Amino acid sequence: IREKMKKFDENYIYLKDMYNDSYFPKFLVDKVKQEIVKVVEYLEEEGHTTEDIQKKFDIMTIAINDLQEEFYENDSEIETAARDSIGITVDYILKYFNIDIDTETAIGERDW
């Protein structure tokens, strides 16, 4: 069980590369960001086990998987650049909160 968590870095730009790439519709990047923010808000609370945190990342990743169809409908997809951008964001969050989960493990449920 962890100590009381700190607030996330309010200056951090989530999914910066996806927002900067016109290939990704902004409203869909916003939806991906919303799923990640849910995990961050969870991490700002206290007393989660590593196992609980991983479950939260699994829920986030599956929710992002479910957005894939919407990306296709908008002539986009969650591909290499998106995967990298999501990975960079998740990696930053894990390090920021000092969570001992590998980025690949955190997003292990991905199908992108």
Order of alpha helices (4+ residues) and beta strands (2+ residues): alpha-alpha-alpha-alpha-alpha-alpha
